[in-house]
Amino acid sequence: MINIEGLQARFPGRDEFIIKLFHSLLAGHSTAATDLNAAVNTEDLESIAFLAHRVKGAAGNIMAESVFALAEKTELSAKNNEPDSMQLASQLSEQVALLLQEIERHINLLE
């Protein structure tokens, strides 16, 4: 998911910064998957759009392009009250959970 080579090229020789970025992302998005699921269960499109926007920004910062694209699609779908919003949000929740696991693996490899 994460283009670690691209991220290291963006921040050459700054693995400590990348680790801090990953830790910050873990802290700030630890409940994102659960929050998205809760928003789906209550069909809260406003919350889905907000959460998808946050995930989109985080994914963009760490070059997780597939998650970024799904978050962007989910955000626009929820904002436009499209019928696929709930399905997209559920998919995004799954991807966020996997992304957080991948971030933890990268932290362990970089430290």
C-alpha positions in Angstrom: 0.0 0.0 0.0 2.7 2.5 1.0 5.2 3.4 -1.6 8.1 3.3 0.9 10.7 3.8 -1.8 8.9 6.9 -3.0 8.5 8.2 0.6 12.2 7.7 1.2 13.0 9.5 -2.0 10.7 12.4 -1.0 12.6 12.6 2.4 16.1 11.3 1.6 18.1 10.3 4.6 15.3 11.2 6.9 14.0 7.8 8.1 13.6 9.3 11.6 11.2 11.8 10.2 9.3 9.1 8.4 9.0 7.1 11.6 7.7 10.2 13.4 5.2 10.7 10.5 4.1 7.1 10.9 3.7 7.4 14.7 1.7 10.5 14.2 -0.6 8.8 11.7 -1.1 5.8 14.0 -2.0 8.1 16.9 -4.3 10.3 14.9 -6.1 7.6 13.0 -6.2 4.6 15.4 -10.0 4.7 15.5 -10.6 5.6 11.8 -11.7 2.1 10.7 -14.0 1.7 13.7 -15.4 5.3 13.2 -16.1 4.6 9.5 -17.9 1.4 10.4 -20.0 3.3 13.0 -20.9 5.9 10.4 -21.9 3.2 7.9 -24.1 1.6 10.6 -25.9 4.8 11.2 -25.8 5.9 7.5 -24.1 9.1 8.5 -22.9 10.5 5.2 -21.5 13.7 6.8 -19.2 11.7 9.1 -18.2 9.4 6.2 -17.2 12.4 4.1 -15.3 13.9 7.0 -13.5 10.7 7.9 -12.7 9.9 4.3 -11.2 13.4 3.8 -9.0 12.8 6.8 -7.9 9.4 5.6 -7.2 10.9 2.1 -4.9 13.5 3.6 -3.0 10.9 5.7 -2.7 8.5 2.8 -1.4 11.2 0.5 1.2 12.2 3.1 2.7 8.7 3.2 2.2 7.9 -0.5 -0.4 5.2 0.0 -1.9 5.8 -3.4 -4.6 3.1 -3.5 -6.0 4.2 -0.1 -5.8 7.8 -1.2 -7.9 7.0 -4.3 -10.5 5.0 -2.4 -10.8 7.7 0.3 -11.2 10.4 -2.4 -13.9 8.4 -4.1 -15.6 7.7 -0.8 -15.6 11.3 0.2 -17.1 12.5 -3.1 -19.7 9.8 -3.0 -20.8 10.6 0.5 -20.9 14.4 -0.2 -23.0 13.7 -3.3 -25.3 11.3 -1.4 -24.6 8.5 -3.9 -26.0 5.0 -3.3 -22.5 3.4 -3.2 -21.4 5.5 -0.3 -21.9 2.9 2.4 -20.2 0.2 0.4 -17.2 2.5 -0.4 -17.0 3.5 3.3 -16.9 -0.2 4.4 -14.1 -0.9 1.9 -12.2 2.1 3.1 -12.6 1.0 6.7 -11.0 -2.4 5.7 -8.2 -0.6 3.8 -7.5 1.7 6.7 -7.1 -1.2 9.1 -4.7 -2.8 6.7 -2.8 0.4 6.2 -2.3 0.9 10.0 -0.9 -2.6 10.2 1.5 -1.9 7.3 2.6 1.3 9.0 3.4 -0.6 12.2 5.5 -3.1 10.1 7.4 -0.2 8.4 8.1 1.4 11.8 9.6 -1.9 12.9 11.7 -2.2 9.8 13.0 1.4 9.9 13.8 1.6 13.6 
